[in-house]
Amino acid sequence: IIRIYTSRFKRLRTSLLQNEKNEVEQSLERKKFKWNMAG
């Protein structure tokens, strides 16, 4: 049972990290876009 739980936890954690990375990339894209519009 514990093994299943840890595997699920790992999967959840990796998905959360993926979401964080995506959000950071999106914010960077928005900043780039703003700079392009200003420039």
KALINHU-V113247 format. One record per backbone hydrogen bond with DSSP energy under -1.0 kcal/mol. CO is the residue of the C=O (numbers start at 0). NH is the residue of the N-H. E is the energy in kcal/mol with one decimal. If there is no record, write none. Layout:
co->(CO CO)
nh->(NH NH)
e->(E E)
//
This chain:
co->(0 1 2 3 4 5 6 7 8 9 10 11 12 13 14 15 16 17 18 19 20 21 22 23 24 25 26 27 28 29 30 31 32 33 34)
nh->(4 5 6 7 8 9 10 11 12 13 14 15 16 17 18 19 20 21 22 23 24 25 26 27 28 29 30 31 32 33 34 35 36 37 38)
e->(-2.3 -2.7 -2.4 -2.5 -2.8 -2.8 -2.4 -2.9 -2.9 -2.7 -2.3 -2.4 -2.6 -2.4 -2.5 -2.5 -2.6 -2.6 -2.6 -2.5 -2.7 -2.6 -2.5 -2.4 -2.5 -2.4 -2.5 -2.7 -2.6 -2.6 -2.7 -2.7 -2.5 -2.7 -3.0)
//
